[in-house]
């Protein structure tokens, strides 16, 4: 019985360390937004990675659903530019 209690305490302690050390997640902004609902009251999900994914998201939601480009989406510009060696002639 003591072994079970010790094992449970150890597993709980490891789980707490892993959860506390986990980084916060960030919302993903994709290039497409799925918008459904009425003109004044609507739901918008802008995490769609492709137009096809957006169409699958809005299928079956009714007549007021559309897919539109995400105006807040910016392509990943964090890649460093390619540096080329200068070859003088």
N, CA, C and O atoms as a GROMACS GRO file, in nm:
protein
  356
    1UNK      N    1   0.082  -0.120   0.000
    1UNK     CA    2   0.000   0.000   0.000
    1UNK      C    3   0.087   0.126   0.000
    1UNK      O    4   0.057   0.223  -0.070
    2UNK      N    5   0.195   0.124   0.080
    2UNK     CA    6   0.284   0.240   0.084
    2UNK      C    7   0.350   0.264  -0.051
    2UNK      O    8   0.371   0.378  -0.092
    3UNK      N    9   0.381   0.156  -0.121
    3UNK     CA   10   0.444   0.168  -0.252
    3UNK      C   11   0.349   0.237  -0.350
    3UNK      O   12   0.393   0.320  -0.430
    4UNK      N   13   0.222   0.205  -0.345
    4UNK     CA   14   0.123   0.267  -0.433
    4UNK      C   15   0.112   0.416  -0.403
    4UNK      O   16   0.104   0.497  -0.494
    5UNK      N   17   0.111   0.451  -0.276
    5UNK     CA   18   0.102   0.592  -0.238
    5UNK      C   19   0.226   0.669  -0.282
    5UNK      O   20   0.216   0.780  -0.334
    6UNK      N   21   0.343   0.609  -0.262
    6UNK     CA   22   0.468   0.674  -0.305
    6UNK      C   23   0.472   0.690  -0.456
    6UNK      O   24   0.512   0.794  -0.508
    7UNK      N   25   0.430   0.585  -0.528
    7UNK     CA   26   0.429   0.591  -0.674
    7UNK      C   27   0.331   0.697  -0.724
    7UNK      O   28   0.362   0.771  -0.818
    8UNK      N   29   0.215   0.706  -0.662
    8UNK     CA   30   0.116   0.808  -0.700
    8UNK      C   31   0.170   0.948  -0.674
    8UNK      O   32   0.150   1.038  -0.756
    9UNK      N   33   0.236   0.968  -0.560
    9UNK     CA   34   0.294   1.098  -0.528
    9UNK      C   35   0.404   1.135  -0.627
    9UNK      O   36   0.414   1.250  -0.668
   10UNK      N   37   0.486   1.037  -0.664
   10UNK     CA   38   0.594   1.063  -0.760
   10UNK      C   39   0.539   1.100  -0.898
   10UNK      O   40   0.587   1.194  -0.960
   11UNK      N   41   0.440   1.026  -0.944
   11UNK     CA   42   0.379   1.056  -1.074
   11UNK      C   43   0.313   1.194  -1.071
   11UNK      O   44   0.323   1.269  -1.168
   12UNK      N   45   0.246   1.227  -0.963
   12UNK     CA   46   0.181   1.358  -0.950
   12UNK      C   47   0.285   1.470  -0.951
   12UNK      O   48   0.263   1.574  -1.014
   13UNK      N   49   0.396   1.450  -0.882
   13UNK     CA   50   0.501   1.552  -0.878
   13UNK      C   51   0.562   1.573  -1.016
   13UNK      O   52   0.588   1.687  -1.056
   14UNK      N   53   0.586   1.466  -1.088
   14UNK     CA   54   0.642   1.477  -1.223
   14UNK      C   55   0.543   1.548  -1.316
   14UNK      O   56   0.583   1.633  -1.396
   15UNK      N   57   0.416   1.514  -1.305
   15UNK     CA   58   0.314   1.579  -1.388
   15UNK      C   59   0.308   1.729  -1.360
   15UNK      O   60   0.296   1.809  -1.452
   16UNK      N   61   0.316   1.768  -1.234
   16UNK     CA   62   0.312   1.910  -1.198
   16UNK      C   63   0.433   1.985  -1.254
   16UNK      O   64   0.419   2.096  -1.304
   17UNK      N   65   0.550   1.924  -1.247
   17UNK     CA   66   0.671   1.988  -1.301
   17UNK      C   67   0.658   2.006  -1.451
   17UNK      O   68   0.694   2.111  -1.504
   18UNK      N   69   0.606   1.906  -1.520
   18UNK     CA   70   0.588   1.917  -1.665
   18UNK      C   71   0.484   2.021  -1.702
   18UNK      O   72   0.503   2.095  -1.800
   19UNK      N   73   0.376   2.030  -1.627
   19UNK     CA   74   0.270   2.126  -1.658
   19UNK      C   75   0.315   2.269  -1.630
   19UNK      O   76   0.284   2.360  -1.707
   20UNK      N   77   0.386   2.290  -1.521
   20UNK     CA   78   0.431   2.425  -1.487
   20UNK      C   79   0.536   2.473  -1.586
   20UNK      O   80   0.541   2.592  -1.618
   21UNK      N   81   0.620   2.383  -1.634
   21UNK     CA   82   0.726   2.420  -1.725
   21UNK      C   83   0.684   2.431  -1.871
   21UNK      O   84   0.764   2.470  -1.956
   22UNK      N   85   0.559   2.397  -1.901
   22UNK     CA   86   0.512   2.400  -2.040
   22UNK      C   87   0.492   2.544  -2.085
   22UNK      O   88   0.436   2.625  -2.010
   23UNK      N   89   0.538   2.580  -2.206
   23UNK     CA   90   0.518   2.716  -2.255
   23UNK      C   91   0.372   2.741  -2.290
   23UNK      O   92   0.298   2.648  -2.325
   24UNK      N   93   0.330   2.866  -2.280
   24UNK     CA   94   0.194   2.903  -2.315
   24UNK      C   95   0.174   2.889  -2.466
   24UNK      O   96   0.263   2.920  -2.544
   25UNK      N   97   0.057   2.843  -2.506
   25UNK     CA   98   0.030   2.829  -2.648
   25UNK      C   99  -0.017   2.962  -2.705
   25UNK      O  100  -0.074   3.045  -2.635
   26UNK      N  101   0.009   2.980  -2.830
   26UNK     CA  102  -0.031   3.102  -2.899
   26UNK      C  103  -0.134   3.066  -3.005
   26UNK      O  104  -0.126   2.961  -3.068
   27UNK      N  105  -0.229   3.152  -3.024
   27UNK     CA  106  -0.331   3.129  -3.125
   27UNK      C  107  -0.267   3.135  -3.263
   27UNK      O  108  -0.183   3.222  -3.290
   28UNK      N  109  -0.306   3.045  -3.349
   28UNK     CA  110  -0.252   3.041  -3.484
   28UNK      C  111  -0.339   3.125  -3.576
   28UNK      O  112  -0.461   3.108  -3.579
   29UNK      N  113  -0.278   3.214  -3.649
   29UNK     CA  114  -0.349   3.294  -3.749
   29UNK      C  115  -0.317   3.234  -3.886
   29UNK      O  116  -0.203   3.243  -3.933
   30UNK      N  117  -0.415   3.174  -3.948
   30UNK     CA  118  -0.396   3.115  -4.079
   30UNK      C  119  -0.434   3.213  -4.189
   30UNK      O  120  -0.485   3.322  -4.161
   31UNK      N  121  -0.411   3.176  -4.313
   31UNK     CA  122  -0.442   3.265  -4.425
   31UNK      C  123  -0.591   3.275  -4.458
   31UNK      O  124  -0.630   3.363  -4.535
   32UNK      N  125  -0.676   3.186  -4.400
   32UNK     CA  126  -0.819   3.188  -4.431
   32UNK      C  127  -0.903   3.195  -4.304
   32UNK      O  128  -0.867   3.139  -4.201
   33UNK      N  129  -1.016   3.265  -4.314
   33UNK     CA  130  -1.111   3.276  -4.204
   33UNK      C  131  -1.242   3.209  -4.242
   33UNK      O  132  -1.292   3.228  -4.353
   34UNK      N  133  -1.296   3.130  -4.151
   34UNK     CA  134  -1.430   3.071  -4.167
   34UNK      C  135  -1.524   3.157  -4.084
   34UNK      O  136  -1.506   3.171  -3.964
   35UNK      N  137  -1.625   3.213  -4.149
   35UNK     CA  138  -1.719   3.302  -4.082
   35UNK      C  139  -1.859   3.248  -4.099
   35UNK      O  140  -1.904   3.223  -4.211
   36UNK      N  141  -1.929   3.230  -3.988
   36UNK     CA  142  -2.065   3.179  -3.995
   36UNK      C  143  -2.153   3.256  -3.898
   36UNK      O  144  -2.106   3.310  -3.798
   37UNK      N  145  -2.280   3.261  -3.930
   37UNK     CA  146  -2.376   3.332  -3.846
   37UNK      C  147  -2.439   3.446  -3.924
   37UNK      O  148  -2.423   3.456  -4.046
   38UNK      N  149  -2.510   3.531  -3.853
   38UNK     CA  150  -2.577   3.644  -3.916
   38UNK      C  151  -2.485   3.762  -3.938
   38UNK      O  152  -2.364   3.753  -3.915
   39UNK      N  153  -2.542   3.873  -3.984
   39UNK     CA  154  -2.461   3.991  -4.014
   39UNK      C  155  -2.414   4.061  -3.888
   39UNK      O  156  -2.304   4.115  -3.885
   40UNK      N  157  -2.496   4.063  -3.783
   40UNK     CA  158  -2.457   4.130  -3.658
   40UNK      C  159  -2.396   4.034  -3.557
   40UNK      O  160  -2.309   4.074  -3.479
   41UNK      N  161  -2.440   3.911  -3.557
   41UNK     CA  162  -2.392   3.813  -3.461
   41UNK      C  163  -2.330   3.697  -3.538
   41UNK      O  164  -2.401   3.614  -3.594
   42UNK      N  165  -2.196   3.691  -3.541
   42UNK     CA  166  -2.129   3.588  -3.619
   42UNK      C  167  -2.012   3.531  -3.540
   42UNK      O  168  -1.966   3.589  -3.442
   43UNK      N  169  -1.964   3.416  -3.585
   43UNK     CA  170  -1.847   3.350  -3.529
   43UNK      C  171  -1.741   3.345  -3.637
   43UNK      O  172  -1.770   3.306  -3.751
   44UNK      N  173  -1.619   3.384  -3.603
   44UNK     CA  174  -1.511   3.386  -3.700
   44UNK      C  175  -1.394   3.304  -3.646
   44UNK      O  176  -1.351   3.323  -3.533
   45UNK      N  177  -1.345   3.213  -3.728
   45UNK     CA  178  -1.230   3.130  -3.694
   45UNK      C  179  -1.125   3.151  -3.802
   45UNK      O  180  -1.143   3.106  -3.915
   46UNK      N  181  -1.017   3.218  -3.768
   46UNK     CA  182  -0.913   3.251  -3.866
   46UNK      C  183  -0.790   3.164  -3.851
   46UNK      O  184  -0.677   3.212  -3.866
   47UNK      N  185  -0.810   3.038  -3.821
   47UNK     CA  186  -0.696   2.947  -3.807
   47UNK      C  187  -0.688   2.847  -3.922
   47UNK      O  188  -0.619   2.746  -3.911
   48UNK      N  189  -0.760   2.875  -4.031
   48UNK     CA  190  -0.763   2.781  -4.143
   48UNK      C  191  -0.634   2.791  -4.225
   48UNK      O  192  -0.595   2.899  -4.267
   49UNK      N  193  -0.571   2.677  -4.246
   49UNK     CA  194  -0.443   2.674  -4.318
   49UNK      C  195  -0.458   2.669  -4.469
   49UNK      O  196  -0.364   2.697  -4.543
   50UNK      N  197  -0.578   2.632  -4.516
   50UNK     CA  198  -0.602   2.627  -4.660
   50UNK      C  199  -0.749   2.658  -4.688
   50UNK      O  200  -0.833   2.652  -4.598
   51UNK      N  201  -0.778   2.690  -4.812
   51UNK     CA  202  -0.916   2.719  -4.851
   51UNK      C  203  -1.003   2.595  -4.836
   51UNK      O  204  -1.118   2.604  -4.795
   52UNK      N  205  -0.948   2.477  -4.870
   52UNK     CA  206  -1.022   2.352  -4.857
   52UNK      C  207  -1.056   2.324  -4.711
   52UNK      O  208  -1.166   2.278  -4.680
   53UNK      N  209  -0.962   2.352  -4.622
   53UNK     CA  210  -0.988   2.334  -4.479
   53UNK      C  211  -1.100   2.426  -4.433
   53UNK      O  212  -1.183   2.387  -4.351
   54UNK      N  213  -1.102   2.547  -4.485
   54UNK     CA  214  -1.206   2.642  -4.451
   54UNK      C  215  -1.342   2.593  -4.501
   54UNK      O  216  -1.442   2.602  -4.429
   55UNK      N  217  -1.346   2.543  -4.623
   55UNK     CA  218  -1.472   2.491  -4.677
   55UNK      C  219  -1.524   2.375  -4.593
   55UNK      O  220  -1.644   2.364  -4.570
   56UNK      N  221  -1.434   2.288  -4.547
   56UNK     CA  222  -1.476   2.177  -4.461
   56UNK      C  223  -1.529   2.229  -4.328
   56UNK      O  224  -1.621   2.170  -4.271
   57UNK      N  225  -1.473   2.336  -4.278
   57UNK     CA  226  -1.516   2.394  -4.151
   57UNK      C  227  -1.658   2.450  -4.158
   57UNK      O  228  -1.735   2.435  -4.063
   58UNK      N  229  -1.693   2.513  -4.270
   58UNK     CA  230  -1.824   2.577  -4.280
   58UNK      C  231  -1.931   2.487  -4.339
   58UNK      O  232  -2.048   2.525  -4.342
   59UNK      N  233  -1.893   2.368  -4.388
   59UNK     CA  234  -1.993   2.282  -4.450
   59UNK      C  235  -2.097   2.239  -4.347
   59UNK      O  236  -2.062   2.193  -4.238
   60UNK      N  237  -2.223   2.254  -4.382
   60UNK     CA  238  -2.332   2.214  -4.296
   60UNK      C  239  -2.372   2.317  -4.191
   60UNK      O  240  -2.453   2.288  -4.103
   61UNK      N  241  -2.316   2.438  -4.198
   61UNK     CA  242  -2.350   2.539  -4.098
   61UNK      C  243  -2.464   2.629  -4.140
   61UNK      O  244  -2.511   2.710  -4.060
   62UNK      N  245  -2.509   2.619  -4.262
   62UNK     CA  246  -2.620   2.703  -4.307
   62UNK      C  247  -2.578   2.798  -4.417
   62UNK      O  248  -2.465   2.794  -4.465
   63UNK      N  249  -2.671   2.885  -4.456
   63UNK     CA  250  -2.649   2.973  -4.570
   63UNK      C  251  -2.561   3.093  -4.543
   63UNK      O  252  -2.511   3.153  -4.638
   64UNK      N  253  -2.539   3.132  -4.417
   64UNK     CA  254  -2.464   3.253  -4.389
   64UNK      C  255  -2.316   3.231  -4.367
   64UNK      O  256  -2.249   3.319  -4.312
   65UNK      N  257  -2.261   3.116  -4.408
   65UNK     CA  258  -2.120   3.086  -4.383
   65UNK      C  259  -2.037   3.116  -4.507
   65UNK      O  260  -2.076   3.084  -4.619
   66UNK      N  261  -1.921   3.179  -4.485
   66UNK     CA  262  -1.831   3.211  -4.595
   66UNK      C  263  -1.687   3.186  -4.554
   66UNK      O  264  -1.656   3.178  -4.435
   67UNK      N  265  -1.600   3.172  -4.652
   67UNK     CA  266  -1.456   3.168  -4.631
   67UNK      C  267  -1.399   3.295  -4.693
   67UNK      O  268  -1.435   3.331  -4.805
   68UNK      N  269  -1.312   3.361  -4.621
   68UNK     CA  270  -1.251   3.483  -4.674
   68UNK      C  271  -1.105   3.489  -4.632
   68UNK      O  272  -1.067   3.430  -4.532
   69UNK      N  273  -1.023   3.561  -4.708
   69UNK     CA  274  -0.882   3.577  -4.670
   69UNK      C  275  -0.871   3.648  -4.535
   69UNK      O  276  -0.949   3.738  -4.504
   70UNK      N  277  -0.774   3.606  -4.456
   70UNK     CA  278  -0.752   3.665  -4.324
   70UNK      C  279  -0.670   3.794  -4.339
   70UNK      O  280  -0.555   3.788  -4.382
   71UNK      N  281  -0.727   3.909  -4.305
   71UNK     CA  282  -0.653   4.034  -4.320
   71UNK      C  283  -0.540   4.049  -4.219
   71UNK      O  284  -0.450   4.132  -4.239
   72UNK      N  285  -0.541   3.971  -4.112
   72UNK     CA  286  -0.437   3.980  -4.010
   72UNK      C  287  -0.323   3.883  -4.033
   72UNK      O  288  -0.224   3.884  -3.959
   73UNK      N  289  -0.334   3.798  -4.135
   73UNK     CA  290  -0.232   3.695  -4.159
   73UNK      C  291  -0.111   3.755  -4.228
   73UNK      O  292  -0.122   3.828  -4.327
   74UNK      N  293   0.005   3.723  -4.175
   74UNK     CA  294   0.132   3.762  -4.236
   74UNK      C  295   0.215   3.636  -4.252
   74UNK      O  296   0.236   3.561  -4.157
   75UNK      N  297   0.262   3.612  -4.373
   75UNK     CA  298   0.344   3.495  -4.398
   75UNK      C  299   0.469   3.502  -4.310
   75UNK      O  300   0.515   3.610  -4.274
   76UNK      N  301   0.521   3.387  -4.277
   76UNK     CA  302   0.637   3.380  -4.188
   76UNK      C  303   0.755   3.453  -4.249
   76UNK      O  304   0.814   3.407  -4.347
   77UNK      N  305   0.789   3.565  -4.191
   77UNK     CA  306   0.903   3.642  -4.240
   77UNK      C  307   1.020   3.630  -4.144
   77UNK      O  308   1.114   3.710  -4.150
   78UNK      N  309   1.016   3.530  -4.057
   78UNK     CA  310   1.123   3.513  -3.958
   78UNK      C  311   1.244   3.442  -4.015
   78UNK      O  312   1.348   3.435  -3.950
   79UNK      N  313   1.232   3.389  -4.136
   79UNK     CA  314   1.347   3.321  -4.196
   79UNK      C  315   1.454   3.422  -4.231
   79UNK      O  316   1.424   3.526  -4.290
   80UNK      N  317   1.579   3.393  -4.196
   80UNK     CA  318   1.685   3.487  -4.231
   80UNK      C  319   1.710   3.486  -4.382
   80UNK      O  320   1.692   3.384  -4.447
   81UNK      N  321   1.750   3.600  -4.437
   81UNK     CA  322   1.776   3.604  -4.580
   81UNK      C  323   1.897   3.516  -4.615
   81UNK      O  324   1.988   3.498  -4.534
   82UNK      N  325   1.894   3.464  -4.735
   82UNK     CA  326   2.005   3.380  -4.781
   82UNK      C  327   2.122   3.470  -4.817
   82UNK      O  328   2.108   3.563  -4.897
   83UNK      N  329   2.235   3.443  -4.757
   83UNK     CA  330   2.355   3.522  -4.787
   83UNK      C  331   2.440   3.444  -4.885
   83UNK      O  332   2.468   3.326  -4.866
   84UNK      N  333   2.481   3.512  -4.988
   84UNK     CA  334   2.564   3.449  -5.090
   84UNK      C  335   2.703   3.511  -5.086
   84UNK      O  336   2.720   3.631  -5.063
   85UNK      N  337   2.799   3.426  -5.110
   85UNK     CA  338   2.935   3.475  -5.109
   85UNK      C  339   2.959   3.560  -5.233
   85UNK      O  340   2.913   3.528  -5.342
   86UNK      N  341   3.031   3.668  -5.214
   86UNK     CA  342   3.066   3.755  -5.325
   86UNK      C  343   3.183   3.692  -5.399
   86UNK      O  344   3.285   3.658  -5.339
   87UNK      N  345   3.166   3.676  -5.527
   87UNK     CA  346   3.274   3.622  -5.610
   87UNK      C  347   3.315   3.730  -5.709
   87UNK      O  348   3.255   3.744  -5.816
   88UNK      N  349   3.414   3.801  -5.673
   88UNK     CA  350   3.465   3.905  -5.764
   88UNK      C  351   3.539   3.844  -5.881
   88UNK      O  352   3.605   3.740  -5.866
   89UNK      N  353   3.530   3.905  -5.996
   89UNK     CA  354   3.599   3.854  -6.116
   89UNK      C  355   3.705   3.948  -6.160
   89UNK      O  356   3.774   3.922  -6.258
   0.00000   0.00000   0.00000
